Amino acid sequence: MEIISVIPRGYCQGVVRAIGIARKTAADHPGQPVTMLGMIVHNSYVVRACQELGIRFVEDPGKTRLELLDEISEGIVIFTAHGVSDDVRAKAEEKGLTAVDATCPDVLRTHTLVKEHCLKGDLIYIGKRNHPESEGTVSLSSRVHLVTQPDDVSRLPDLENVMVTTQTTLSIHDVQPVIQACLDRFPDAAVMNEICSATRMRQEAVMKLKDIDVLIVVGDPRSNNSCQLKKIAGSCGIREAWLIDSVLGLKEEMIRNKNRIAVTSGSSTPNSITSQVISFLTQYAKTGEFILPEHVDNRLL
Ligand code: SF4
């Protein structure tokens, strides 16, 4: 049995930056209420580690960031790596909260692109519904139209001077048919594919794998880029792919009698958690003994 550790994988610069901002904010304001507006990144281990620093989280998948702000009455609010709309920033200010912005620079770049374009035309945004990054971007202007699949494009109204852009963490495979549907309907549209380089490089590394029996993706099921890594495996000939949130998600039937097992992780997965999975698999390959550890090795950075 051979264990292949896929490179690059794990934390991206945007996540490292967001965690650094959260840590520093908690350390610089002892005794003050510090609240994160949503999950800092979509990984429950990262959230837990931040809670241990004294940061409170308000999160409800059924509520928008604007609605979640109602649950914060004082102190410091941290905006997550996914970004927020201008309405959220304005409401935080009205409430007298001190805002700390951990939005990823790649998301901020998309926001700038969207705002500039919407002064002169309509914008089709390819993204996931009910995802905080899409919510933040779509709320920037009434001229932004969210689509998730090719069929959505035919339901759009007539648009002028169209630009097409994307959420940063989509699958480089899945986005193409949606872009094509936009171009079929609006042939003169400008296309700005904003899938970030971290997402792209992690997906391309999986696509380059050869003769793999199983791909293990270490990541939270709510993490869009982790889910996309698993999905991409199916479209590039990898026979089986599993998404687990830590070593404790492994089951022997996933790996028994396999020759080549590759391991990757989403950009919000702590590296210590992925390393623990790789160490366990390496040990299993040597001994054939499947005895899971009692604890997950969860370290923020
Ligand atoms: S996945 Fe991309 S957009 Fe998201 S935080 Fe990382 S670098 Fe930024």
Residues whose N, C-alpha, C, O or C-beta is under 5 A from the ligand:
A	BS01	SF4	C12 Q13 G14 V15 A81 C104 D106 V107 T168 C196 A198 T199 S267
